[in-house]
Amino acid sequence: MSIKIYGVPLSQNVRKPLAVAAHIGVEVENPPVRPIDDIVQQKSPSRRVPFMVDADVVLCESNAIMIHLCSRKPNNLYPEERTIRDRINQFLFWDAAHWTPAYQPIQFERLVKKILGMGDADENVVAATLVKFEREAGYLNSALDGREWLAGDAPTLADFAVGCGLTHAKSIDLPLSDYPNIEAWNARVVQLEGFRKTAV
């Protein structure tokens, strides 16, 4: 039975586990379902996407799915070394709690609304979210000072989780040029095999 990851890859949260699977060579199927589809309402524990079905394991939350995938095949994205794994886990939690809320409302206003024909972006929402983005991007830029990758000397799940958040950075006009460390890091991230294979 193959691993299935449900959701549309245009979503950066769906892209995360797909990029990890592609990078480490775990074969997955990707049924392109939407949150409103019946299968999501019936099978997803949270009634959200992405969710994964791997034999008797049904799992939601993109970062949890990435960790599960790393258990399926030897790889270096989630190493056992404690200090590196601690730093990876820190960024996985930061990604979910702070980084995603600092750009996702902008993505909704400037991209999702356009795709769904929901009218013009509410630039008041954008302006309020940019305040959060500036704070979190400042933190990320500092965390990358003197580093090529977020944890250790090679790419890890931290880079995949945080990097996927910038999937639509250009189309939603995030001010990355204000953060040179992020720009340089992102240029490396998008060249990783998993990112190249899941480009949207």
C-alpha positions as CSV (number, residue, x, y, z in Angstrom):
1,M,0.0,0.0,0.0
2,S,1.5,3.3,-1.0
3,I,1.7,6.4,1.1
4,K,-0.9,9.0,0.2
5,I,-0.6,12.7,1.0
6,Y,-3.9,14.5,0.4
7,G,-4.1,18.1,-0.7
8,V,-3.3,20.6,-3.4
9,P,0.5,21.2,-3.8
10,L,-0.2,25.0,-4.4
11,S,-0.6,25.1,-0.6
12,Q,2.8,25.5,1.1
13,N,1.7,23.2,3.9
14,V,0.9,20.4,1.4
15,R,4.2,21.1,-0.4
16,K,6.2,20.5,2.8
17,P,5.8,16.7,3.0
18,L,5.8,16.3,-0.7
19,A,9.1,18.1,-1.0
20,V,10.6,15.9,1.8
21,A,9.4,12.7,0.2
22,A,10.8,13.8,-3.1
23,H,14.1,14.7,-1.5
24,I,14.7,11.5,0.4
25,G,13.2,9.2,-2.3
26,V,10.0,8.0,-0.5
27,E,7.3,7.3,-3.1
28,V,4.0,8.9,-2.4
29,E,0.7,9.5,-4.1
30,N,-0.8,13.0,-4.0
31,P,-4.6,13.0,-4.4
32,P,-5.3,16.8,-5.0
33,V,-8.3,17.2,-2.7
34,R,-9.6,20.4,-1.1
35,P,-10.7,20.8,2.5
36,I,-14.3,20.8,1.6
37,D,-14.1,17.5,-0.2
38,D,-15.9,14.5,1.4
39,I,-12.8,12.4,1.8
40,V,-11.2,15.1,3.9
41,Q,-14.3,15.4,6.1
42,Q,-14.4,11.6,6.5
43,K,-10.7,10.6,6.8
44,S,-8.7,13.6,8.0
45,P,-8.4,13.7,11.8
46,S,-8.6,17.5,11.8
47,R,-10.8,17.8,8.7
48,R,-7.9,19.8,7.1
49,V,-5.3,19.2,4.5
50,P,-2.7,17.9,4.3
51,F,-3.3,14.6,5.8
52,M,-1.4,11.4,5.2
53,V,-2.5,7.7,5.0
54,D,0.4,5.2,5.4
55,A,-1.1,1.7,6.0
56,D,-2.8,2.0,9.4
57,V,-1.3,5.4,10.2
58,V,-3.5,8.5,9.5
59,L,-1.8,11.7,10.3
60,C,-2.4,15.4,9.8
61,E,-0.2,18.5,10.3
62,S,2.4,19.0,7.7
63,N,5.4,19.1,10.1
64,A,4.3,15.9,11.8
65,I,4.0,14.2,8.4
66,M,7.5,15.3,7.5
67,I,8.9,13.7,10.6
68,H,7.0,10.5,9.9
69,L,8.4,10.4,6.3
70,C,11.9,10.6,7.7
71,S,11.3,7.4,9.6
72,R,10.5,5.6,6.4
73,K,13.9,5.8,4.8
74,P,17.5,6.6,6.0
75,N,18.2,10.3,5.5
76,N,19.9,13.3,7.1
77,L,17.0,15.6,7.3
78,Y,16.1,14.8,10.9
79,P,19.4,13.6,12.5
80,E,19.6,12.0,15.9
81,E,22.3,14.3,17.2
82,R,20.6,16.1,20.1
83,T,21.7,19.7,19.6
84,I,20.8,19.6,15.9
85,R,17.4,18.0,16.5
86,D,16.6,20.4,19.3
87,R,17.2,23.3,16.9
88,I,15.2,21.6,14.2
89,N,12.3,21.1,16.6
90,Q,12.5,24.7,17.7
91,F,12.1,25.9,14.1
92,L,9.3,23.4,13.4
93,F,7.3,24.8,16.3
94,W,8.2,28.4,15.4
95,D,7.1,27.8,11.8
96,A,3.7,26.7,12.9
97,A,3.2,29.2,15.7
98,H,4.8,32.3,14.4
99,W,6.1,32.1,10.8
100,T,3.0,30.9,9.1
101,P,0.7,33.4,10.7
102,A,3.1,36.1,9.7
103,Y,2.6,35.6,5.9
104,Q,-0.5,33.4,5.4
105,P,-3.1,36.3,5.7
106,I,-1.1,38.2,3.0
107,Q,-1.1,35.1,0.9
108,F,-4.9,34.8,1.3
109,E,-5.5,38.4,0.4
110,R,-3.1,38.7,-2.5
111,L,-3.2,35.2,-4.0
112,V,-6.0,33.0,-2.8
113,K,-8.6,35.7,-3.3
114,K,-7.4,36.2,-6.9
115,I,-7.5,32.4,-7.6
116,L,-11.0,32.0,-6.2
117,G,-12.4,35.2,-7.7
118,M,-13.1,36.7,-4.3
119,G,-12.4,40.3,-5.1
120,D,-9.5,42.7,-4.3
121,A,-7.1,42.2,-1.5
122,D,-7.8,44.0,1.8
123,E,-4.6,46.0,2.2
124,N,-5.5,46.8,5.8
125,V,-5.2,43.1,6.6
126,V,-1.9,43.0,4.6
127,A,-0.5,46.0,6.5
128,A,-1.4,44.5,9.8
129,T,0.2,41.2,8.9
130,L,3.3,42.8,7.6
131,V,4.0,44.1,11.1
132,K,4.1,40.5,12.2
133,F,6.2,39.5,9.2
134,E,8.8,42.1,9.9
135,R,9.2,40.8,13.4
136,E,9.5,37.2,12.4
137,A,11.6,37.8,9.4
138,G,14.0,39.8,11.5
139,Y,14.3,36.8,13.8
140,L,14.9,34.4,10.9
141,N,17.4,36.8,9.3
142,S,19.4,36.9,12.6
143,A,19.1,33.1,13.1
144,L,20.8,32.7,9.7
145,D,23.7,35.1,10.4
146,G,26.8,33.2,9.6
147,R,24.9,30.0,8.7
148,E,24.1,28.4,5.4
149,W,21.3,26.3,6.9
150,L,19.0,26.7,9.9
151,A,20.3,23.7,11.9
152,G,23.7,22.1,11.5
153,D,25.9,22.2,8.3
154,A,23.4,20.6,5.9
155,P,19.7,21.0,5.0
156,T,17.2,19.6,7.5
157,L,13.5,19.6,8.1
158,A,13.8,23.1,9.5
159,D,14.8,24.4,6.1
160,F,12.0,22.5,4.4
161,A,9.3,23.7,6.8
162,V,10.4,27.4,6.9
163,G,11.5,27.5,3.3
164,C,8.1,26.2,2.0
165,G,6.6,29.3,3.6
166,L,8.3,31.4,0.9
167,T,6.8,29.4,-1.9
168,H,4.7,32.4,-3.0
169,A,6.9,35.1,-1.6
170,K,7.4,36.8,-5.0
171,S,3.7,36.7,-6.1
172,I,2.5,38.1,-2.8
173,D,5.3,40.7,-2.8
174,L,6.9,39.8,0.5
175,P,9.8,42.3,1.2
176,L,12.6,39.7,1.2
177,S,15.1,42.2,-0.1
178,D,15.1,43.8,3.4
179,Y,16.5,40.5,4.8
180,P,19.8,39.6,2.9
181,N,20.4,36.4,5.0
182,I,16.9,35.1,4.2
183,E,17.4,35.9,0.5
184,A,20.7,34.1,0.3
185,W,19.3,31.1,2.2
186,N,16.2,30.9,0.2
187,A,18.3,30.8,-3.0
188,R,20.0,27.7,-1.6
189,V,16.7,26.2,-0.4
190,V,15.0,26.4,-3.8
191,Q,17.8,24.5,-5.4
192,L,17.4,21.4,-3.2
193,E,16.1,18.4,-5.1
194,G,12.9,18.2,-3.1
195,F,12.1,21.8,-3.8
196,R,12.9,21.6,-7.5
197,K,10.7,18.5,-7.9
198,T,7.8,20.2,-6.2
199,A,8.0,23.7,-7.7
200,V,4.6,25.3,-8.2
